[in-house]
Amino acid sequence: MAGRAERLANSGDYEYITLQRSWRIATGRVGSSGRIPDVIGVRRNGVVDAREVQSDSDTFDALMERLEEGRNSLPVNRQGKIDVIALKCRSVYASYIF
């Protein structure tokens, strides 16, 4: 997760990146959802992207549903990309993979 956030931050496309923060907090209370995705990135134009890292106990569909719920709490012009990242390897090097 930290590796993904670092790559997003280094892209230069984002004003800021948050880890484990609710949509409401990460967007300065623009979003109303209390859901907490793994990574939220707020682009320089105010559009908000979010990602979840799938764990063994999660399903892709459940994570996408939670991401969609959070994104839908934002004004349409602030709704960005959402994505679920499935880890291919469960190890200390997992953050390097994504």
Residue pairs with C-beta under 8 A, 6 or more apart in sequence:
1 19
1 38
1 39
1 53
1 95
2 19
2 95
3 95
3 96
3 97
3 98
4 38
4 39
4 51
4 53
4 85
4 95
4 98
5 17
5 19
5 39
5 41
8 14
8 17
8 39
8 41
8 49
9 17
13 41
13 43
13 44
14 41
14 42
14 43
14 44
15 42
15 43
15 44
16 41
16 42
17 39
17 40
17 41
17 42
18 25
18 26
18 39
18 40
18 41
18 42
19 38
19 39
20 36
20 38
21 36
21 40
22 31
22 33
22 34
22 35
22 36
23 31
23 32
23 33
23 34
23 35
23 37
23 40
23 48
23 50
23 70
23 71
23 73
23 74
24 31
24 32
24 33
24 34
24 73
26 40
26 42
26 48
27 40
27 42
27 48
27 74
27 78
30 74
30 75
30 78
31 48
31 70
31 73
31 74
31 78
32 73
33 69
33 70
33 72
33 73
35 66
35 67
35 69
35 70
37 50
37 51
37 52
37 66
37 67
37 70
38 51
38 52
38 53
39 50
39 51
39 52
39 53
40 48
40 49
40 50
41 48
41 49
41 50
41 80
42 48
43 49
43 80
46 77
46 78
47 77
47 78
47 79
47 80
48 71
48 74
48 78
48 79
48 80
49 80
49 81
49 82
49 83
50 67
50 70
50 71
50 80
50 81
50 82
50 83
51 67
51 82
51 83
51 84
51 85
52 58
52 63
52 66
52 67
52 83
52 84
52 85
53 84
53 85
53 87
53 98
54 60
54 63
54 84
54 85
54 86
54 87
56 90
60 84
60 86
63 84
64 82
64 84
67 82
67 83
67 84
68 82
70 82
71 79
71 80
71 82
72 79
85 98
87 94
87 97
87 98
88 97
89 97
